[in-house]
Amino acid sequence: MIEAILNFLFPPKCPACKGDVEHNGQWCGTCLNKILNPRQLPLDKELRQLFNGGVECLSDYEDPIKKLIADAKFEKKKHAVKALQYFVEQGIGQEELENIDIVVPVPLHQRKIKERGFNQSMLFFEGTMAKAGIEMWEVLRRVHETRPQFGLKFAERKANIKGAFAIADKAQRHLVKGKRVLLVDDIFTTGATFAECAKVLQAAGAKSIAGLVIASNHR
């Protein structure tokens, strides 16, 4: 009832073209078909060895996706969160998750969590995974805070993120050991963060590792 009243007072709009849609967060079919472009990312030798399941992105990192991610992460705008959650749900096919046992989000440092109030890698994907019946666990943690990766060269990114992750709790190793793991994040730039996370998952005994991000311009 409350949602119906809000929809009447504030008609839901497509986050891309601002055309009318039925529900908050929903995209119109035209914009979704135009912007949703799932593709496998090209990986260097190190990443291919770590991600034997490959790494997929759902869209290029450009507006409106780029702005929605920024609005959700830094401005905490609920409409942006809903739009990205809907985008993820529409972008992931059930067949893509058939060979996945557990989904793991790239973690934020605890200070960042307190500051932001959420881990976007968890927030954007958890609804879709719950509907698919796949468990999502925050198995990884950041053992030390790193500089923002934005603006750093590739070698600087690798050095900055090196050794930044660990298994959150030794008791959780059983969640990863022998399992087919899907690592998720909002953005893939050079893959330095993904590589460090995958090394920890591999050392914990993951049977296979695949990756999934909302957006990337990596080609």
C-alpha positions as CSV (number, residue, x, y, z in Angstrom):
1,M,0.0,0.0,0.0
2,I,2.8,2.5,1.0
3,E,4.7,1.6,-2.2
4,A,1.6,2.2,-4.3
5,I,1.0,5.6,-2.7
6,L,4.7,6.6,-3.2
7,N,4.5,5.5,-6.8
8,F,1.5,7.6,-7.3
9,L,3.1,10.7,-5.7
10,F,6.5,10.1,-7.3
11,P,6.1,8.0,-10.5
12,P,9.0,5.6,-11.0
13,K,11.4,6.6,-13.8
14,C,13.9,4.7,-15.8
15,P,17.3,5.6,-14.4
16,A,18.7,6.1,-17.9
17,C,16.1,7.9,-20.0
18,K,13.7,9.0,-17.2
19,G,10.8,7.4,-19.0
20,D,7.9,5.9,-17.0
21,V,8.3,2.4,-15.6
22,E,6.3,0.3,-13.2
23,H,8.6,0.0,-10.2
24,N,11.3,2.0,-8.5
25,G,14.7,0.8,-9.8
26,Q,13.3,-0.7,-12.9
27,W,14.8,0.1,-16.3
28,C,12.8,0.5,-19.5
29,G,13.4,-2.3,-22.0
30,T,15.0,0.0,-24.6
31,C,17.7,1.3,-22.2
32,L,18.3,-2.1,-20.6
33,N,18.9,-3.7,-24.0
34,K,21.2,-0.8,-25.0
35,I,23.3,-0.6,-21.8
36,L,23.3,-4.3,-20.6
37,N,26.2,-5.9,-22.5
38,P,27.6,-8.9,-20.7
39,R,31.1,-9.9,-21.9
40,Q,34.1,-11.8,-20.8
41,L,37.1,-9.6,-20.0
42,P,40.5,-10.2,-21.5
43,L,42.9,-11.4,-18.8
44,D,46.7,-11.5,-18.6
45,K,48.5,-14.7,-17.8
46,E,48.3,-14.2,-14.0
47,L,44.6,-13.6,-13.9
48,R,43.9,-16.5,-16.3
49,Q,45.7,-18.8,-13.9
50,L,43.7,-17.4,-10.9
51,F,40.3,-17.1,-12.6
52,N,39.9,-20.4,-14.4
53,G,36.2,-19.5,-14.7
54,G,37.0,-16.2,-16.3
55,V,35.8,-12.7,-15.3
56,E,32.6,-11.2,-16.8
57,C,31.3,-7.7,-16.7
58,L,27.7,-6.6,-17.4
59,S,28.3,-3.2,-18.9
60,D,30.9,-0.6,-19.9
61,Y,32.0,1.8,-17.2
62,E,30.3,4.9,-18.5
63,D,27.1,6.9,-17.8
64,P,24.5,6.1,-16.7
65,I,26.1,3.1,-14.9
66,K,29.1,5.1,-13.9
67,K,27.0,7.8,-12.3
68,L,24.7,5.3,-10.6
69,I,27.6,3.6,-9.0
70,A,29.0,6.9,-7.7
71,D,25.5,8.0,-6.5
72,A,25.0,4.7,-4.6
73,K,28.5,4.5,-3.1
74,F,29.3,8.1,-2.2
75,E,25.9,9.8,-2.0
76,K,23.9,6.8,-0.6
77,K,21.1,7.5,-3.0
78,K,18.5,4.7,-2.7
79,H,17.2,5.0,-6.2
80,A,20.7,4.4,-7.6
81,V,21.1,1.3,-5.4
82,K,17.7,-0.1,-6.6
83,A,18.6,0.6,-10.2
84,L,21.9,-1.3,-9.9
85,Q,20.3,-4.2,-8.1
86,Y,17.7,-4.5,-10.9
87,F,20.5,-4.2,-13.5
88,V,22.4,-7.0,-11.9
89,E,19.3,-9.2,-11.6
90,Q,18.5,-8.7,-15.3
91,G,22.1,-9.2,-16.3
92,I,22.8,-12.5,-14.7
93,G,21.3,-15.6,-16.3
94,Q,20.5,-18.6,-14.1
95,E,22.7,-20.8,-16.3
96,E,25.7,-18.7,-15.4
97,L,25.2,-19.6,-11.7
98,E,24.7,-23.3,-12.1
99,N,28.4,-24.0,-11.6
100,I,28.8,-21.7,-8.5
101,D,28.7,-22.9,-4.9
102,I,29.4,-19.7,-3.1
103,V,29.6,-15.9,-3.9
104,V,32.2,-13.8,-2.2
105,P,32.2,-9.9,-2.3
106,V,35.4,-8.0,-2.5
107,P,35.7,-6.5,1.0
108,L,36.1,-3.0,2.2
109,H,38.2,-1.9,5.2
110,Q,36.2,-1.6,8.4
111,R,36.7,2.1,8.6
112,K,35.3,2.5,5.1
113,I,32.3,0.3,6.1
114,K,31.6,2.5,9.1
115,E,31.9,5.6,6.9
116,R,29.8,4.3,4.1
117,G,27.4,2.1,6.0
118,F,27.6,-0.8,3.6
119,N,29.8,-2.8,1.2
120,Q,28.6,-2.1,-2.3
121,S,29.9,-5.4,-3.6
122,M,27.5,-7.1,-1.2
123,L,24.6,-4.7,-1.5
124,F,24.4,-4.8,-5.3
125,F,24.5,-8.6,-5.7
126,E,22.9,-10.1,-2.5
127,G,19.3,-9.9,-3.7
128,T,20.0,-11.7,-7.0
129,M,22.0,-14.4,-5.3
130,A,19.3,-15.0,-2.7
131,K,16.7,-15.4,-5.4
132,A,19.0,-17.9,-7.1
133,G,19.5,-19.8,-3.9
134,I,23.2,-19.3,-3.8
135,E,24.9,-18.4,-0.5
136,M,26.8,-15.1,-0.3
137,W,29.5,-14.9,2.4
138,E,31.9,-12.2,3.4
139,V,34.7,-14.6,3.6
140,L,37.4,-12.1,2.9
141,R,38.5,-9.1,4.9
142,R,41.0,-6.2,4.4
143,V,43.8,-6.6,6.8
144,H,45.0,-3.1,6.2
145,E,43.6,0.1,4.7
146,T,44.9,0.9,1.2
147,R,45.1,4.1,-0.8
148,P,42.4,4.6,-3.3
149,Q,43.3,2.8,-6.5
150,F,42.0,5.7,-8.7
151,G,44.7,7.6,-10.5
152,L,47.4,5.0,-9.7
153,K,49.4,3.3,-12.5
154,F,49.2,-0.4,-12.9
155,A,52.5,-1.2,-11.0
156,E,51.4,1.2,-8.2
157,R,48.0,-0.5,-8.0
158,K,49.6,-3.9,-7.6
159,A,52.0,-2.6,-4.9
160,N,49.2,-0.7,-3.1
161,I,46.9,-3.7,-2.8
162,K,49.5,-6.4,-2.3
163,G,48.8,-8.5,0.9
164,A,45.7,-6.4,1.7
165,F,43.3,-9.4,2.0
166,A,43.0,-12.5,4.2
167,I,40.3,-15.0,5.1
168,A,38.1,-13.2,7.6
169,D,38.0,-16.1,10.0
170,K,39.9,-19.4,9.9
171,A,36.6,-21.1,10.8
172,Q,35.2,-20.0,7.5
173,R,37.8,-21.8,5.4
174,H,35.4,-24.7,4.9
175,L,33.1,-22.3,3.0
176,V,35.8,-22.0,0.3
177,K,37.7,-25.2,0.4
178,G,36.8,-27.4,-2.5
179,K,34.1,-24.9,-3.6
180,R,33.4,-23.2,-6.9
181,V,33.7,-19.5,-6.0
182,L,32.3,-16.4,-7.7
183,L,34.1,-13.2,-6.7
184,V,32.0,-10.1,-7.2
185,D,32.6,-6.3,-7.3
186,D,31.2,-3.2,-8.8
187,I,34.1,-2.2,-11.0
188,F,37.0,-3.9,-12.7
189,T,39.9,-1.6,-13.8
190,T,43.3,-3.3,-14.0
191,G,42.4,-6.5,-12.1
192,A,44.9,-5.9,-9.3
193,T,42.3,-6.1,-6.5
194,F,40.7,-9.1,-8.1
195,A,44.1,-10.9,-8.3
196,E,44.9,-10.3,-4.7
197,C,41.5,-11.6,-3.5
198,A,41.8,-14.6,-5.8
199,K,45.2,-15.5,-4.4
200,V,43.7,-15.7,-0.9
201,L,40.7,-17.8,-2.1
202,Q,43.0,-20.1,-4.0
203,A,45.3,-20.6,-0.9
204,A,42.2,-21.4,1.1
205,G,41.5,-24.3,-1.2
206,A,38.9,-23.0,-3.7
207,K,38.3,-25.6,-6.4
208,S,37.7,-22.9,-9.0
209,I,37.3,-19.1,-9.1
210,A,35.2,-16.9,-11.5
211,G,34.6,-13.2,-11.4
212,L,31.7,-10.9,-12.0
213,V,31.5,-7.1,-12.0
214,I,28.8,-4.6,-13.0
215,A,31.1,-2.5,-15.1
216,S,34.5,-2.3,-16.7
217,N,36.3,-0.5,-19.6
218,H,39.1,-3.2,-19.6
219,R,39.7,-4.4,-23.1
